[in-house]
Amino acid sequence: MIKRTSLLVITLLALSGCDQIAQKMGMEDPAKKEARLEPDGKAVGSA
């Protein structure tokens, strides 16, 4: 039981730190998403 709980905790900590996985799962922070997409919008608008 302790092994299973430890494995679960370690897995959750590893996944919470990985931005790419969070982004693909749709759990990205809205502020980070907007900051990431903003330069693309400006580049397209100025072309």
C-alpha distance matrix in Angstrom:
0.0 3.8 5.4 5.2 6.3 8.6 10.0 10.7 12.5 14.4 15.5 16.7 18.5 20.1 21.3 22.6 24.8 26.3 29.4 30.2 27.0 27.3 31.0 30.4 27.9 30.5 28.6 31.3 32.8 36.2 38.1 36.8 37.7 41.2 41.7 40.8 43.1 46.0 47.7 47.7 49.5 52.0 52.7 53.4 55.5 57.7 58.4
3.8 0.0 3.8 5.4 5.1 6.0 8.5 9.8 10.5 12.1 14.1 15.3 16.5 18.2 19.9 21.0 22.9 24.7 27.9 29.1 26.2 26.4 30.2 30.0 27.7 30.1 27.9 30.3 31.6 35.2 36.7 35.3 36.5 40.0 40.2 39.4 42.0 44.7 46.2 46.6 48.5 50.8 51.5 52.4 54.5 56.5 57.4
5.4 3.8 0.0 3.8 5.5 5.1 6.1 8.6 9.9 10.5 12.1 14.2 15.4 16.4 18.2 19.9 21.5 22.9 26.3 27.1 24.2 25.0 28.7 28.2 26.2 29.0 27.1 29.4 31.0 34.6 36.1 34.4 35.5 39.0 39.2 38.1 40.6 43.5 44.8 45.0 47.1 49.4 49.9 50.7 53.1 55.0 55.6
5.2 5.4 3.8 0.0 3.8 5.5 5.1 6.2 8.7 10.0 10.5 12.3 14.3 15.4 16.5 18.2 20.3 21.5 24.6 25.3 22.1 22.7 26.3 25.7 23.4 26.2 24.4 27.0 28.8 32.3 34.2 32.6 33.4 36.9 37.4 36.2 38.5 41.5 43.0 43.0 44.9 47.4 48.0 48.6 50.9 53.0 53.6
6.3 5.1 5.5 3.8 0.0 3.8 5.4 5.1 6.2 8.6 9.9 10.6 12.3 14.2 15.4 16.4 18.7 20.4 23.4 24.5 21.5 21.6 25.3 25.2 22.7 25.1 22.9 25.4 26.8 30.3 32.0 30.6 31.7 35.1 35.6 34.7 37.2 40.0 41.6 41.8 43.6 46.0 46.8 47.6 49.7 51.8 52.6
8.6 6.0 5.1 5.5 3.8 0.0 3.8 5.4 5.1 6.1 8.5 9.9 10.6 12.3 14.2 15.4 16.9 18.8 22.1 23.4 20.7 21.1 24.9 24.9 23.0 25.4 23.1 25.1 26.5 30.1 31.4 29.8 31.1 34.6 34.6 33.7 36.4 39.1 40.5 40.9 42.9 45.1 45.8 46.8 49.0 50.8 51.7
10.0 8.5 6.1 5.1 5.4 3.8 0.0 3.8 5.5 5.2 6.0 8.6 10.0 10.5 12.2 14.2 15.7 16.9 20.3 21.0 18.2 19.1 22.7 22.4 20.6 23.4 21.5 23.6 25.4 29.0 30.6 28.7 29.6 33.2 33.4 32.1 34.6 37.6 38.8 38.9 41.1 43.4 43.8 44.7 47.0 48.9 49.5
10.7 9.8 8.6 6.2 5.1 5.4 3.8 0.0 3.8 5.5 5.1 6.1 8.6 9.9 10.6 12.1 14.5 15.7 18.7 19.6 16.5 16.8 20.5 20.2 18.0 20.5 18.5 20.9 22.7 26.2 28.0 26.4 27.2 30.8 31.2 30.1 32.5 35.4 37.0 37.0 38.9 41.4 42.0 42.8 44.9 47.0 47.8
12.5 10.5 9.9 8.7 6.2 5.1 5.5 3.8 0.0 3.8 5.4 5.2 6.2 8.6 10.0 10.5 12.6 14.6 17.6 19.2 16.6 16.4 20.2 20.7 18.6 20.7 18.2 20.1 21.3 25.0 26.4 24.9 26.2 29.6 29.7 29.0 31.6 34.3 35.8 36.3 38.1 40.3 41.2 42.2 44.2 46.1 47.1
14.4 12.1 10.5 10.0 8.6 6.1 5.2 5.5 3.8 0.0 3.8 5.5 5.2 6.2 8.6 10.0 11.0 12.8 16.2 17.6 15.3 15.9 19.5 19.9 18.5 20.9 18.6 20.1 21.5 25.3 26.4 24.4 25.7 29.2 29.0 28.0 30.8 33.5 34.6 35.1 37.3 39.4 39.9 41.0 43.3 45.0 45.8
15.5 14.1 12.1 10.5 9.9 8.5 6.0 5.1 5.4 3.8 0.0 3.8 5.4 5.1 6.1 8.5 10.2 11.0 14.3 15.1 12.3 13.2 16.8 16.7 15.2 17.9 16.1 17.8 19.9 23.5 25.0 22.9 23.7 27.4 27.5 26.1 28.6 31.6 32.8 32.9 35.0 37.4 37.8 38.7 41.0 42.9 43.5
16.7 15.3 14.2 12.3 10.6 9.9 8.6 6.1 5.2 5.5 3.8 0.0 3.8 5.4 5.1 6.0 8.7 10.1 12.8 14.3 11.5 11.3 15.1 15.5 13.6 15.7 13.3 15.2 16.9 20.5 22.1 20.3 21.3 24.9 25.2 24.2 26.7 29.5 31.0 31.3 33.1 35.5 36.2 37.1 39.2 41.2 42.1
18.5 16.5 15.4 14.3 12.3 10.6 10.0 8.6 6.2 5.2 5.4 3.8 0.0 3.8 5.5 5.2 6.5 9.0 12.0 14.1 12.2 11.9 15.6 16.8 15.4 17.2 14.4 15.5 16.6 20.4 21.3 19.4 21.0 24.3 24.1 23.3 26.2 28.7 30.0 30.7 32.7 34.7 35.5 36.7 38.7 40.5 41.5
20.1 18.2 16.4 15.4 14.2 12.3 10.5 9.9 8.6 6.2 5.1 5.4 3.8 0.0 3.8 5.6 5.5 6.7 10.3 11.7 10.1 10.9 14.2 15.0 14.4 16.6 14.5 15.2 17.0 20.7 21.6 19.1 20.3 23.9 23.5 22.1 25.0 27.8 28.7 29.1 31.5 33.5 33.8 35.1 37.4 39.0 39.8
21.3 19.9 18.2 16.5 15.4 14.2 12.2 10.6 10.0 8.6 6.1 5.1 5.5 3.8 0.0 3.8 5.4 5.3 8.2 9.3 6.9 7.4 10.9 11.6 10.6 12.9 11.0 12.1 14.3 17.9 19.3 16.9 17.7 21.4 21.4 19.9 22.5 25.4 26.6 26.8 28.9 31.2 31.7 32.6 34.9 36.8 37.5
22.6 21.0 19.9 18.2 16.4 15.4 14.2 12.1 10.5 10.0 8.5 6.0 5.2 5.6 3.8 0.0 3.8 5.6 7.5 9.9 8.3 7.1 10.6 12.3 11.2 12.4 9.6 10.3 11.7 15.4 16.5 14.5 15.8 19.3 19.3 18.4 21.1 23.8 25.3 25.8 27.7 29.8 30.7 31.8 33.7 35.6 36.7
24.8 22.9 21.5 20.3 18.7 16.9 15.7 14.5 12.6 11.0 10.2 8.7 6.5 5.5 5.4 3.8 0.0 3.8 6.2 9.1 8.8 8.4 11.2 13.3 13.2 14.3 11.8 11.3 12.4 16.1 16.5 13.9 15.6 19.0 18.3 17.2 20.4 22.8 23.8 24.6 26.9 28.6 29.3 30.8 32.8 34.4 35.4
26.3 24.7 22.9 21.5 20.4 18.8 16.9 15.7 14.6 12.8 11.0 10.1 9.0 6.7 5.3 5.6 3.8 0.0 3.8 5.6 5.7 6.5 8.8 10.4 11.0 12.6 11.0 10.4 12.4 15.8 16.5 13.4 14.4 18.0 17.4 15.6 18.5 21.3 22.1 22.4 24.9 26.9 27.2 28.4 30.8 32.4 33.1
29.4 27.9 26.3 24.6 23.4 22.1 20.3 18.7 17.6 16.2 14.3 12.8 12.0 10.3 8.2 7.5 6.2 3.8 0.0 3.8 5.5 5.1 6.0 8.6 9.9 10.4 9.1 7.4 9.5 12.5 13.2 10.0 10.6 14.2 13.7 11.9 14.7 17.6 18.5 18.9 21.2 23.2 23.7 24.9 27.1 28.8 29.6
30.2 29.1 27.1 25.3 24.5 23.4 21.0 19.6 19.2 17.6 15.1 14.3 14.1 11.7 9.3 9.9 9.1 5.6 3.8 0.0 3.8 5.5 5.1 6.2 8.6 9.9 9.9 8.8 11.8 14.1 15.3 12.0 11.5 15.1 15.0 12.4 14.6 17.9 18.5 18.1 20.7 23.0 23.0 23.8 26.4 28.2 28.5
27.0 26.2 24.2 22.1 21.5 20.7 18.2 16.5 16.6 15.3 12.3 11.5 12.2 10.1 6.9 8.3 8.8 5.7 5.5 3.8 0.0 3.8 5.4 5.2 6.2 8.6 8.6 9.0 12.3 15.0 16.8 14.1 13.5 17.3 17.7 15.4 17.3 20.7 21.7 21.2 23.4 26.0 26.1 26.7 29.2 31.2 31.6
27.3 26.4 25.0 22.7 21.6 21.1 19.1 16.8 16.4 15.9 13.2 11.3 11.9 10.9 7.4 7.1 8.4 6.5 5.1 5.5 3.8 0.0 3.8 5.5 5.1 6.2 5.0 5.6 8.9 11.7 13.8 11.5 11.1 14.9 15.7 14.0 15.9 19.1 20.7 20.5 22.2 24.9 25.5 26.1 28.2 30.4 31.2
31.0 30.2 28.7 26.3 25.3 24.9 22.7 20.5 20.2 19.5 16.8 15.1 15.6 14.2 10.9 10.6 11.2 8.8 6.0 5.1 5.4 3.8 0.0 3.8 5.5 5.2 5.8 4.9 8.5 10.3 12.4 10.0 8.5 12.2 13.3 11.2 12.6 16.0 17.6 17.0 18.7 21.5 22.1 22.4 24.6 26.9 27.6
30.4 30.0 28.2 25.7 25.2 24.9 22.4 20.2 20.7 19.9 16.7 15.5 16.8 15.0 11.6 12.3 13.3 10.4 8.6 6.2 5.2 5.5 3.8 0.0 3.8 5.4 7.6 8.2 11.9 13.4 15.9 13.6 11.7 15.2 16.6 14.1 14.8 18.5 19.9 18.7 20.4 23.5 23.7 23.6 26.1 28.5 28.7
27.9 27.7 26.2 23.4 22.7 23.0 20.6 18.0 18.6 18.5 15.2 13.6 15.4 14.4 10.6 11.2 13.2 11.0 9.9 8.6 6.2 5.1 5.5 3.8 0.0 3.8 5.6 7.9 11.5 13.3 16.3 14.6 13.0 16.5 18.2 16.4 17.1 20.6 22.5 21.5 22.9 26.0 26.6 26.4 28.6 31.2 31.6
30.5 30.1 29.0 26.2 25.1 25.4 23.4 20.5 20.7 20.9 17.9 15.7 17.2 16.6 12.9 12.4 14.3 12.6 10.4 9.9 8.6 6.2 5.2 5.4 3.8 0.0 3.8 5.6 8.9 10.0 13.3 12.2 10.3 13.5 15.7 14.3 14.7 18.0 20.3 19.4 20.3 23.5 24.5 24.2 26.1 28.9 29.6
28.6 27.9 27.1 24.4 22.9 23.1 21.5 18.5 18.2 18.6 16.1 13.3 14.4 14.5 11.0 9.6 11.8 11.0 9.1 9.9 8.6 5.0 5.8 7.6 5.6 3.8 0.0 3.8 6.6 8.8 11.8 10.9 10.1 13.4 15.2 14.5 15.6 18.5 21.0 20.8 21.7 24.5 25.8 26.0 27.6 30.2 31.3
31.3 30.3 29.4 27.0 25.4 25.1 23.6 20.9 20.1 20.1 17.8 15.2 15.5 15.2 12.1 10.3 11.3 10.4 7.4 8.8 9.0 5.6 4.9 8.2 7.9 5.6 3.8 0.0 3.8 6.2 8.6 7.2 6.6 10.1 11.5 10.8 12.4 15.1 17.5 17.6 18.6 21.2 22.6 23.1 24.7 27.1 28.3
32.8 31.6 31.0 28.8 26.8 26.5 25.4 22.7 21.3 21.5 19.9 16.9 16.6 17.0 14.3 11.7 12.4 12.4 9.5 11.8 12.3 8.9 8.5 11.9 11.5 8.9 6.6 3.8 0.0 3.8 5.5 5.3 6.2 8.8 10.0 10.6 12.4 14.3 17.0 17.8 18.5 20.6 22.5 23.3 24.4 26.7 28.5
36.2 35.2 34.6 32.3 30.3 30.1 29.0 26.2 25.0 25.3 23.5 20.5 20.4 20.7 17.9 15.4 16.1 15.8 12.5 14.1 15.0 11.7 10.3 13.4 13.3 10.0 8.8 6.2 3.8 0.0 3.8 5.5 5.0 6.2 8.6 9.8 10.5 12.0 15.2 15.9 15.9 18.2 20.4 21.0 21.6 24.2 26.1
38.1 36.7 36.1 34.2 32.0 31.4 30.6 28.0 26.4 26.4 25.0 22.1 21.3 21.6 19.3 16.5 16.5 16.5 13.2 15.3 16.8 13.8 12.4 15.9 16.3 13.3 11.8 8.6 5.5 3.8 0.0 3.8 5.4 5.2 6.2 8.6 10.0 10.5 13.6 15.1 15.2 16.7 19.2 20.3 20.7 22.9 25.1
36.8 35.3 34.4 32.6 30.6 29.8 28.7 26.4 24.9 24.4 22.9 20.3 19.4 19.1 16.9 14.5 13.9 13.4 10.0 12.0 14.1 11.5 10.0 13.6 14.6 12.2 10.9 7.2 5.3 5.5 3.8 0.0 3.8 5.5 5.1 6.1 8.6 10.0 12.2 13.7 14.7 16.3 18.1 19.5 20.5 22.4 24.3
37.7 36.5 35.5 33.4 31.7 31.1 29.6 27.2 26.2 25.7 23.7 21.3 21.0 20.3 17.7 15.8 15.6 14.4 10.6 11.5 13.5 11.1 8.5 11.7 13.0 10.3 10.1 6.6 6.2 5.0 5.4 3.8 0.0 3.8 5.5 5.1 6.2 8.5 11.1 11.6 12.4 14.7 16.4 17.2 18.4 20.7 22.3
41.2 40.0 39.0 36.9 35.1 34.6 33.2 30.8 29.6 29.2 27.4 24.9 24.3 23.9 21.4 19.3 19.0 18.0 14.2 15.1 17.3 14.9 12.2 15.2 16.5 13.5 13.4 10.1 8.8 6.2 5.2 5.5 3.8 0.0 3.8 5.4 5.2 5.8 9.2 10.2 10.1 12.1 14.4 15.2 15.8 18.1 20.2
41.7 40.2 39.2 37.4 35.6 34.6 33.4 31.2 29.7 29.0 27.5 25.2 24.1 23.5 21.4 19.3 18.3 17.4 13.7 15.0 17.7 15.7 13.3 16.6 18.2 15.7 15.2 11.5 10.0 8.6 6.2 5.1 5.5 3.8 0.0 3.8 5.6 5.4 7.6 9.7 10.5 11.5 13.5 15.3 16.0 17.6 19.7
40.8 39.4 38.1 36.2 34.7 33.7 32.1 30.1 29.0 28.0 26.1 24.2 23.3 22.1 19.9 18.4 17.2 15.6 11.9 12.4 15.4 14.0 11.2 14.1 16.4 14.3 14.5 10.8 10.6 9.8 8.6 6.1 5.1 5.4 3.8 0.0 3.8 5.8 6.9 7.9 9.8 11.4 12.5 14.0 15.7 17.3 18.7
43.1 42.0 40.6 38.5 37.2 36.4 34.6 32.5 31.6 30.8 28.6 26.7 26.2 25.0 22.5 21.1 20.4 18.5 14.7 14.6 17.3 15.9 12.6 14.8 17.1 14.7 15.6 12.4 12.4 10.5 10.0 8.6 6.2 5.2 5.6 3.8 0.0 3.8 5.8 5.5 6.5 9.0 10.3 11.0 12.6 14.7 16.1
46.0 44.7 43.5 41.5 40.0 39.1 37.6 35.4 34.3 33.5 31.6 29.5 28.7 27.8 25.4 23.8 22.8 21.3 17.6 17.9 20.7 19.1 16.0 18.5 20.6 18.0 18.5 15.1 14.3 12.0 10.5 10.0 8.5 5.8 5.4 5.8 3.8 0.0 3.8 5.4 5.2 6.4 8.7 10.1 10.7 12.5 14.6
47.7 46.2 44.8 43.0 41.6 40.5 38.8 37.0 35.8 34.6 32.8 31.0 30.0 28.7 26.6 25.3 23.8 22.1 18.5 18.5 21.7 20.7 17.6 19.9 22.5 20.3 21.0 17.5 17.0 15.2 13.6 12.2 11.1 9.2 7.6 6.9 5.8 3.8 0.0 3.8 5.4 5.1 6.1 8.6 9.8 10.7 12.5
47.7 46.6 45.0 43.0 41.8 40.9 38.9 37.0 36.3 35.1 32.9 31.3 30.7 29.1 26.8 25.8 24.6 22.4 18.9 18.1 21.2 20.5 17.0 18.7 21.5 19.4 20.8 17.6 17.8 15.9 15.1 13.7 11.6 10.2 9.7 7.9 5.5 5.4 3.8 0.0 3.8 5.5 5.1 6.2 8.5 10.1 10.9
49.5 48.5 47.1 44.9 43.6 42.9 41.1 38.9 38.1 37.3 35.0 33.1 32.7 31.5 28.9 27.7 26.9 24.9 21.2 20.7 23.4 22.2 18.7 20.4 22.9 20.3 21.7 18.6 18.5 15.9 15.2 14.7 12.4 10.1 10.5 9.8 6.5 5.2 5.4 3.8 0.0 3.8 5.5 5.2 6.1 8.6 10.2
52.0 50.8 49.4 47.4 46.0 45.1 43.4 41.4 40.3 39.4 37.4 35.5 34.7 33.5 31.2 29.8 28.6 26.9 23.2 23.0 26.0 24.9 21.5 23.5 26.0 23.5 24.5 21.2 20.6 18.2 16.7 16.3 14.7 12.1 11.5 11.4 9.0 6.4 5.1 5.5 3.8 0.0 3.8 5.5 5.1 6.2 8.7
52.7 51.5 49.9 48.0 46.8 45.8 43.8 42.0 41.2 39.9 37.8 36.2 35.5 33.8 31.7 30.7 29.3 27.2 23.7 23.0 26.1 25.5 22.1 23.7 26.6 24.5 25.8 22.6 22.5 20.4 19.2 18.1 16.4 14.4 13.5 12.5 10.3 8.7 6.1 5.1 5.5 3.8 0.0 3.8 5.5 5.4 6.4
53.4 52.4 50.7 48.6 47.6 46.8 44.7 42.8 42.2 41.0 38.7 37.1 36.7 35.1 32.6 31.8 30.8 28.4 24.9 23.8 26.7 26.1 22.4 23.6 26.4 24.2 26.0 23.1 23.3 21.0 20.3 19.5 17.2 15.2 15.3 14.0 11.0 10.1 8.6 6.2 5.2 5.5 3.8 0.0 3.8 5.6 5.4
55.5 54.5 53.1 50.9 49.7 49.0 47.0 44.9 44.2 43.3 41.0 39.2 38.7 37.4 34.9 33.7 32.8 30.8 27.1 26.4 29.2 28.2 24.6 26.1 28.6 26.1 27.6 24.7 24.4 21.6 20.7 20.5 18.4 15.8 16.0 15.7 12.6 10.7 9.8 8.5 6.1 5.1 5.5 3.8 0.0 3.8 5.7
57.7 56.5 55.0 53.0 51.8 50.8 48.9 47.0 46.1 45.0 42.9 41.2 40.5 39.0 36.8 35.6 34.4 32.4 28.8 28.2 31.2 30.4 26.9 28.5 31.2 28.9 30.2 27.1 26.7 24.2 22.9 22.4 20.7 18.1 17.6 17.3 14.7 12.5 10.7 10.1 8.6 6.2 5.4 5.6 3.8 0.0 3.8
58.4 57.4 55.6 53.6 52.6 51.7 49.5 47.8 47.1 45.8 43.5 42.1 41.5 39.8 37.5 36.7 35.4 33.1 29.6 28.5 31.6 31.2 27.6 28.7 31.6 29.6 31.3 28.3 28.5 26.1 25.1 24.3 22.3 20.2 19.7 18.7 16.1 14.6 12.5 10.9 10.2 8.7 6.4 5.4 5.7 3.8 0.0
